[in-house]
Amino acid sequence: MERCRLVFSGSGGQGVITAAIILAEAAVLYDNLIATQSQVYGPEARGGATRSDVIIADTEIHYPKVTQPNVLVCLTQEAYTKFYPIIRPGGTLIIDSRFVKTYTKVDAQQVQAPMYQTVMERIGKPIVFNICMLGVVIGLTQVVASDSILKVLEKRIPAGFLDMNRQALELGMELAAQVKV
């Protein structure tokens, strides 16, 4: 496996850090890979800028921070403005089309997905927006198996919310399938 460097960015309360933790756990616990995950919070607990770095590899990882991600997810305009310059040339930039408008051409595949809108239309609860985003990421990258994500969700999510999270993951993978070339 080629080393995959991911940055999830958005606003506090959107669940980008939780999604990154779930991804790293799935890689380590169920896909027999090596992963690191780190995060940076803005000054506010909710509403401030957040960033979470994930590196997934099948060889030792020497440094846990991502400087040039293969995959950059921006869920807010502020995150996009701050982080689009760091995308690795040829990488994948994923944005939510409701919250982010691209204004700069970057040397990356730009994926605009209506993640929030789709979650609200089909599930009606914004709490699973991050899991839908995670579905888009794994649908586009295949960096971990969707079954591995589901196993982590089964351990982390209360039983009453598991079906809603499973639906959100599937929605994200459906969105990813629509943009594949």
N, C-alpha and C positions, 0 to 999 in steps of 0.2 A: 504494500500500500504506500502510495506517496503521502508524505506528511501533509495534513490539512490544517491550515491556520484560519480560525474564524473569529470575527469580532461581531458581537451583538450589541447594538446601541439603541438607546431610546430614552424614555423618561421614567423616572422612578414610579413604580406602581404598574408598569406595563408587563412586568414579569420577564424581562430579558435575562436577568441574572438567574432566575429559577430555570428558565429554558436551557441556559448554558450548563447549569449544574446537572440537569436531567440528561443532556447530551453526553457530557463527560462520564457520568455514571454508566450510561448505557454502553459506551465504548469499552470501559474498563471491566465492568461486571459481566457483560453478556456477549461482547464481540471480541474478547481477548486482545484488546488493543491497549496502548498506553495513552493516557490523556492527562492534561493539566487544565485547570480552570482558575481564573483570577478575575477580580472585578474592581471597578472604581465607581464610587457614588459621588453625585454632586452634593452641594451643601445642604439640600433639603432631603428629608427621608422619602417623601413622595413628591413627585413633580420635578425634581432636579434631574440633571443629566446622569445617565448611567451607561456603563460600558462593561462588557464582560468578554474576556479573551478565552478561547478554547483552542488547544492544540491536540490533535489526535494523530498518532503514528503507531507504527509497529516496531520502532526502534526507540532507544532512549531519547528523552527530551532534556536538553541541558538548560534551557532558559524558558520560563513560563509565560513571558509576555509576547504579544504579537506586534510586530512592527509593520509588516506588509501582509495583510490577510489575503488568502485565496478567496474567502467568502466574507463579505461585509454586509451586515443587515442594519438598516437604518429605519427606525419606526417613527421618528419625528424629524421635522425640518431642521431643528437645531443639531441633531445627531448627524444628519446628512451634511450640513454645512461644515461641521467640525471634522468629520472623519472621511469624507469621500476622497481626499487627496492620498490617503494611505493605502488604498486598494492596490494589490499587486497587479501589474500589467497582465491582462488576459484573465483576471479573476472574475468573480461574480458578485455584483452589487444587487442586493435585494431590498426593495422598498415597499412600504404600504402605499398604494396609490391614493388613499384618502388623505393621509397626513403629510406626504412628502412629494414635492415637485422637483424633478431634476432640472437643473439649469446649466450644468456644465457637462461637456462631453468627457467621459473618462474612458481610458483604455481597458474596458471591462465589459462583460456581458451585463447589461442592465435589465433586471427583471422587476417589472412593476406589477404587483399582485394586489387585488382588492381583499386583503386578508380580513381587516376589521369589518368591512361591509358584508363580506360573506358570512363571517361568524354571527353578526347581528341578524342577518336575514334567515340563516338556517338553524341557528342555535338560540339566539336571542340573549346571550349572556356574554358580556365583554371579558369576563374573567378568564376565558380560554383563548383569548387572542394570541397569547404567547405560544400556546401549544399548536395552534394553526400555523404560526410562523415557523415553528420547529418542523412541522410537516412539510412546509415548502422547502426548507433547508435540506432535509434528508431526501425529499423527493428529487431535488435537483442534483445533489452531490453523491447520494448513496454512501455517505461516510459511515453510517451505522445502519443496521437493519431496523425497520419500523417495529418489528416484534420486540427488539431490545428496548426501544423507547416505551412500548406498552408495558413491559415487565417492570421498568423503573416506575412508571405511573402507578401501576398496581401496588407498589410498595409505599409510594409517597402520598398518594391522593386518597382521601376518605372514600369509602365504597360508594357513597351516594353521589359522588361527583365523577366517578370513573367513566361512566358511559358518555357523559358530556365531553370529557377530555379525549376519549377515543374518537368521538365524532369530529372534534376539532383537528386532531392529528390527520384523520382521513381527508378532511376538507383541504388542509394544507397540501397534502400529497396530490389531491385532485387539481388544485391550482398549479402546482409544479408541472403536472403532466400536460396542462394546457399551454405552457410556455416553452416546453422542450422543443428543441429544433431537430 
